[in-house]
């Protein structure tokens, strides 16, 4: 009986953990609307819907994938999948299992999720959902513009037209983010890490995620990385936490000119 209650409390703890992690990945503006019971604002927010769609879709894909392992039941597979998806998407940094022992496509999906991050205006790191969603919508509109070259098709978000300079800024941020991830991976390979570990360390630090893949996976740490590599990854954590442009602006000589 005591053991059964202990298991129940562990399950409740994980559920509460997932709930608060998801809330941490939501914009503080949405928290305000929730407190004020302005549910129309919540239901109409495209980024919020995209955020939960990503979490649910990836959870279902992972659940189906790891069900191929004999020691996972449906409930456990869904729970473990959702916890890892939520923890990585919100860049919270928690793990409950060694996901590198899952099928290759499962942990590769988690690696892709490391790029996403939470909603803009949240505590999460990463690229942010709104940037990814706007670029997806813009890509779809570009295809429509190719089909109808004379048509004027504005990009809208939550019913409002998004200025072109905002879309350009988002595109530049995503491009720079991906470029820095690959640059970081190349630097870490120079310190002797294999490609998977180097890429994992790069994306996990610039996204402020924590666990990654390879030798910096969920049951490992960064202690084995040489001192120079630790300094570099520390800079990457600062760079990612301050949204790239802030730090790069401070490093720009033109910023310090009168």
Phi and psi in degrees as a GROMACS rama.xvg file:
@    title "Ramachandran Plot"
@    xaxis  label "Phi"
@    yaxis  label "Psi"
@TYPE xy
-62.5827  -41.7477  UNK-2
-65.585  -38.8563  UNK-3
-62.7014  -42.5765  UNK-4
-65.5073  -37.4563  UNK-5
-62.0565  -42.1158  UNK-6
-64.7289  -40.5543  UNK-7
-61.9894  -43.9549  UNK-8
-65.3452  -34.8274  UNK-9
-64.5429  -41.1308  UNK-10
-65.0815  -43.8123  UNK-11
-62.2557  -40.9066  UNK-12
-61.1456  -42.1086  UNK-13
-66.5467  -40.8366  UNK-14
-63.0852  -43.028  UNK-15
-65.3911  -38.6654  UNK-16
-60.5453  -45.0247  UNK-17
-63.4191  -40.6115  UNK-18
-60.2851  -49.0736  UNK-19
-71.8929  -30.6876  UNK-20
-64.9726  -43.3737  UNK-21
-63.3472  -39.8602  UNK-22
-64.5789  -36.0341  UNK-23
-67.4211  -26.1231  UNK-24
-86.5874  -0.652159  UNK-25
-97.0475  145.681  UNK-26
-57.43  143.393  UNK-27
-62.2766  -26.4706  UNK-28
-63.0192  -39.7663  UNK-29
-67.702  -33.2104  UNK-30
-61.0173  -41.8411  UNK-31
-62.573  -45.5403  UNK-32
-62.3676  -36.2004  UNK-33
-66.5603  -44.3424  UNK-34
-62.6427  -39.4074  UNK-35
-83.3686  2.10876  UNK-36
58.1687  35.8419  UNK-37
-92.1594  70.6574  UNK-38
-67.9808  -23.9344  UNK-39
-63.7342  -38.0923  UNK-40
-66.4001  -36.8524  UNK-41
-68.794  -48.2598  UNK-42
-68.69  -24.5533  UNK-43
-92.709  -1.53198  UNK-44
-82.5862  116.705  UNK-45
-68.2215  -39.428  UNK-46
-63.1217  -40.8909  UNK-47
-64.1707  -42.4875  UNK-48
-65.7511  -39.2939  UNK-49
-65.5548  -38.9161  UNK-50
-58.9525  -50.7606  UNK-51
-72.0857  -30.4032  UNK-52
-63.841  -42.8669  UNK-53
-61.8927  -46.201  UNK-54
-61.1985  -48.3381  UNK-55
-66.6266  -45.0126  UNK-56
-62.7289  -47.8201  UNK-57
-67.0331  -34.3367  UNK-58
-62.6321  -44.9963  UNK-59
-65.1256  -41.0917  UNK-60
-63.1767  -45.0941  UNK-61
-65.2958  -39.4079  UNK-62
-59.8836  -47.4374  UNK-63
-62.376  -39.3026  UNK-64
-65.6744  -47.8469  UNK-65
-82.8596  -7.97384  UNK-66
-66.4143  -15.4968  UNK-67
-70.3937  -18.0547  UNK-68
-80.2666  132.837  UNK-69
-63.665  -30.1792  UNK-70
-89.3356  10.5969  UNK-71
-113.245  126.261  UNK-72
-88.5944  172.892  UNK-73
-61.1266  -48.039  UNK-74
-64.6516  -44.0559  UNK-75
-67.0661  -40.3242  UNK-76
-62.1805  -43.4773  UNK-77
-65.7129  -43.3942  UNK-78
-65.2282  -47.6569  UNK-79
-65.5634  -39.5503  UNK-80
-62.9043  -47.042  UNK-81
-65.6988  -39.5449  UNK-82
-61.6641  -45.5494  UNK-83
-68.6503  -38.7211  UNK-84
-62.4858  -46.6448  UNK-85
-65.9185  -43.9113  UNK-86
-62.9507  -41.5686  UNK-87
-77.3643  -41.0141  UNK-88
-62.2179  -41.6548  UNK-89
-86.6133  1.50403  UNK-90
53.556  40.2537  UNK-91
-80.4849  -32.4844  UNK-92
92.9092  9.88012  UNK-93
-93.2463  150.11  UNK-94
-137.029  149.056  UNK-95
-120.476  -7.12394  UNK-96
-157.651  161.861  UNK-97
-83.7331  91.8011  UNK-98
-69.6106  -10.5324  UNK-99
-71.8003  -12.5333  UNK-100
-87.5037  -4.76966  UNK-101
-77.0926  168.386  UNK-102
-54.1905  150.262  UNK-103
-53.903  -40.0107  UNK-104
-66.5423  -23.7124  UNK-105
-71.6978  -52.8936  UNK-106
-73.252  -22.5761  UNK-107
-68.2727  -36.8732  UNK-108
-63.2791  -41.1622  UNK-109
-63.1522  -36.0442  UNK-110
-63.4839  -42.1101  UNK-111
-62.6019  -39.384  UNK-112
-63.2428  -23.6288  UNK-113
-62.7828  -19.2787  UNK-114
-80.1741  -22.9056  UNK-115
-74.6761  -62.7877  UNK-116
80.9693  179.065  UNK-117
-84.1562  -160.229  UNK-118
-78.3753  156.274  UNK-119
-68.9809  140.197  UNK-120
84.2925  13.7968  UNK-121
-109.351  -175.368  UNK-122
-85.3422  -4.49962  UNK-123
-76.5571  157.258  UNK-124
-97.7468  -148.717  UNK-125
77.8246  -172.779  UNK-126
-68.3221  -34.8352  UNK-127
93.7104  140.996  UNK-128
-61.7831  -39.0963  UNK-129
-64.6839  -36.1457  UNK-130
-66.1594  -43.4283  UNK-131
-65.3392  -42.6036  UNK-132
-65.6063  -42.389  UNK-133
-63.8957  -40.2188  UNK-134
-68.9413  -34.4371  UNK-135
-64.4735  -46.0415  UNK-136
-64.2292  -39.7625  UNK-137
-66.6761  -38.3097  UNK-138
-62.326  -42.9953  UNK-139
-62.5293  -40.1839  UNK-140
-68.2451  -35.5355  UNK-141
-62.9589  -36.4599  UNK-142
-65.5954  -42.6559  UNK-143
-63.8166  -37.3005  UNK-144
-68.1437  -30.8495  UNK-145
-68.0148  -37.452  UNK-146
-71.9455  -37.8467  UNK-147
-124.014  77.7168  UNK-148
-63.2598  -22.4475  UNK-149
-90.237  -8.67056  UNK-150
-80.4351  144.551  UNK-151
-102.49  104.859  UNK-152
-117.222  101.147  UNK-153
-76.0532  152.087  UNK-154
-87.0057  124.46  UNK-155
-119.002  145.725  UNK-156
-134.788  123.534  UNK-157
55.3736  34.6814  UNK-158
83.409  -0.374008  UNK-159
-112.61  141.803  UNK-160
-71.0624  131.07  UNK-161
-91.9187  122.889  UNK-162
-59.9863  150.201  UNK-163
-62.3358  -33.9045  UNK-164
-66.885  -29.2267  UNK-165
-69.1125  -44.3363  UNK-166
-61.0497  -41.9498  UNK-167
-62.1749  -41.9188  UNK-168
-62.1855  -43.5141  UNK-169
-62.445  -43.5792  UNK-170
-62.9852  -42.7214  UNK-171
-63.5887  -40.6318  UNK-172
-63.128  -47.7271  UNK-173
-62.733  -44.2631  UNK-174
-60.6358  -46.6144  UNK-175
-64.0305  -39.8263  UNK-176
-61.1469  -49.8943  UNK-177
-64.7184  -40.5433  UNK-178
-60.9476  -42.2913  UNK-179
-67.1866  -36.0866  UNK-180
-61.0886  -46.3692  UNK-181
-70.4217  -34.7415  UNK-182
-63.981  -44.0166  UNK-183
-61.6467  -38.7333  UNK-184
-63.2949  -41.0745  UNK-185
-64.2035  -40.8869  UNK-186
-63.7484  -44.8108  UNK-187
-68.2113  -30.946  UNK-188
-65.3738  -31.1911  UNK-189
-65.7911  -22.4205  UNK-190
-90.4176  7.35557  UNK-191
100.698  2.32161  UNK-192
-80.0484  148.007  UNK-193
-71.1733  168.774  UNK-194
-59.9767  -45.0434  UNK-195
-62.0201  -45.6411  UNK-196
-66.8048  -39.9037  UNK-197
-66.1641  -45.3523  UNK-198
-64.7774  -40.4229  UNK-199
-63.3948  -44.7668  UNK-200
-64.0836  -38.3759  UNK-201
-66.0274  -51.8077  UNK-202
-70.1779  -34.8845  UNK-203
-70.1202  -31.9138  UNK-204
-84.0093  -43.2309  UNK-205
-68.9388  -25.6678  UNK-206
-92.7302  -1.20408  UNK-207
54.8225  46.3799  UNK-208
-94.4723  -47.4194  UNK-209
108.005  -97.6309  UNK-210
-70.2085  145.859  UNK-211
-136.148  -126.975  UNK-212
-133.179  171.323  UNK-213
70.7802  -139.449  UNK-214
-76.7473  -2.44676  UNK-215
-117.551  35.1017  UNK-216
-74.4292  -169.165  UNK-217
-65.7872  -22.9823  UNK-218
-111.864  13.8851  UNK-219
-118.081  -174.519  UNK-220
-145.886  -171.251  UNK-221
-102.03  11.8972  UNK-222
-63.2971  -30.5984  UNK-223
-79.5272  -9.57749  UNK-224
-74.1698  135.59  UNK-225
-57.937  159.836  UNK-226
-56.6206  -43.815  UNK-227
-61.0394  -38.3511  UNK-228
-65.8849  -37.2232  UNK-229
-64.8001  -40.4921  UNK-230
-62.8448  -42.5013  UNK-231
-63.7751  -45.0859  UNK-232
-68.0259  -31.0335  UNK-233
-63.8401  -41.5133  UNK-234
-63.711  -38.9307  UNK-235
-63.0682  -39.5851  UNK-236
-63.3489  -42.8311  UNK-237
-64.3534  -42.9159  UNK-238
-59.3974  -47.026  UNK-239
-69.5444  -37.5427  UNK-240
-67.6577  -30.2829  UNK-241
-98.4979  19.1412  UNK-242
63.7049  37.8517  UNK-243
61.385  -66.0127  UNK-244
-60.6764  -34.7392  UNK-245
-61.3897  -47.9579  UNK-246
-70.6253  -43.3036  UNK-247
-64.6882  -32.6908  UNK-248
-64.8743  -40.8222  UNK-249
-66.1174  -28.2571  UNK-250
-85.9655  -6.64818  UNK-251
-80.9528  127.526  UNK-252
-59.4119  -34.1379  UNK-253
-63.5831  -25.1783  UNK-254
-67.1946  -30.6018  UNK-255
-93.8031  -2.52907  UNK-256
-81.0607  143.235  UNK-257
